[in-house]
Amino acid sequence: MMAALATFRTMTSIAMLAGLAAAAVFLAGASAIQGDFIALACLAGACLVPPALLFSERALAWDGRFAYGMIVILVIILSAVFRLRAIDDKSIDGQILLKLLAIGLTGLMAATGLARIEGRRHTMALFVWCAFLTYTMMTAFITATPALALVETGSNLAAFLLLYCAACLLGRSNLVKVMIASCFVLGLMSLAAYAAMPALGRMSDWVNGAFIPTWRLQGVFGTANAAGGAAAIGIILTLLLSDLRENRMLCLVLLAVFGLCLVFSNNRMAMTGLAAALVYANWVKGNQALKLALVILAAGLALSAYLAAGDELFQFLSRSGSAEEITSGTGRTRIWAVVLQLWSEQPLLGYGAGSAKYILPKNPALFTAAAHAHNLYLNILFTGGAVGLLLFLWGLVLALRQAGQRRDHGTIALIIFFMVYGITEPTMGGMVSFVPMAFYLAAILALSLHRPPLETKGGPRTGPAIPRQALP
């Protein structure tokens, strides 16, 4: 009797699914014949809802491969820009709605992940970083647009906690591969946009009185500097923090994509930060006396070249042919002076998260493109005041100290990149994207190194195998 009932239920389910499939095929055919492609697209989207819900449910349960894939998707959605918008354009469109959905899923996944991690595994440094990011959210209430600032700062806190949960639940190796995979996909899309859609894929600038696309790549990252920073990060992660070098062909493909994005973006500070990270990584391998001699020789040659033909050298290095572009950091020195002057008027708490894009462009000494301080440390000082900067530096020192104690030179090299890159770029301060997430990755790797990935509550992980190491 029970067997017959089970068979009946199975046959009923099959019949219902067959009926739904037949109805879907009929509606799709009718829509195609009538040329109603909007209805056809809605029908196709409806068919994707059940597998998407199943995938999301398994990802929220931190089932290994599903969680891995979901994080890659979230990083790509949060980082990619498919429609260029003016700085003052705050309208809600499909792109914004998709990003808001991604932020919500990021926060939800971080919450379910934190529930699976034992409290004893958390370190003091984690609470300092959370305090810093929470403080930035609190400063949103003193800025001109609190709602927007809360979304931006909340997205950063959610992304940080998601990456931290991934380090604990999926493991350090998988977390690094998540970021490499995301950066690779973003890089491929950027190169495709660079070739096929110049208006999107190339940075526009004023040339002979017209605002036209230049040869610099910005791809789907939104800006050329973000594209160059992400590409340099991808190179560091691949060479210094992953085991992908063992697969030579894959490693070469990754480095080729990242290298092309870096070169075409012409982001000089990203190249400088990458060089500093690679020099450090090579320096710690030994034979420091010879390397020090080579550094001194290189510095001497550079100084001699500057003394002999400083202006000509700067003109060659600049994009515009003007030496002043190099000496002023492409106008950044003016921005820094204004930022420090304004900060001195409100030194303790600053002007609030996201306030720079409303205050700096209106300053008579600056210009409309000065939407942030163009410096990581000054941007934090301007928006969060002395309190925000002290919390940030405290977290940075703790991360460097823990990575140094464990001799995790790959992570230290990544942090060095951001310390150099941050001299001319804000790194974080708006809606979360790849570069700030990679910065949080550096801090998290320093905090979570050597901690074994946890088993999920739903059973053993199904993600890629990770060696279990002893707790420190």
Secondary structure, 3 states (H helix, E strand, C coil): CHHHHHHHHHHHHHHHHHHHHHHHHHHHHHHHHHCCHHHHHHHHHHHHHHHHHHHHHHHHCCCHHHHHHHHHHHHHHHHCCCCCCCCCCCCCCHHHHHHHHHHHHHHHHHHHHHCCCCHHHCCHHHHHHHHHHHHHHHHHHHCCCHHHHHHHHHHHHHHHHHHHHHHHHCCHHHHHHHHHHHHHHHHHHHHHHHHHCHHHHEEEEEECCEEEEEEEECHHHCCHHHHHHHHHHHHHHHHHCCCHHHCHHHHHHHHHHHHHHHHHHCCHHHHHHHHHHHHHHHHCCCCHHHHHHHHHHHHHHHHHHHHHHHHHHHHHHCCCCCHHHHHCCCCHHHHHHHHHHHHCCCCCCCCCCCCHHHHHHHCCCCCCCCCCCCCHHHHHHHHHHHHHHHHHHHHHHHHHHHHHHCCCHHHHHHHHHHHHHCCCCCCCCCCCCHHHHHHHHHHHHHHHCCCCCCCECCECCCCCCCCCCCCC
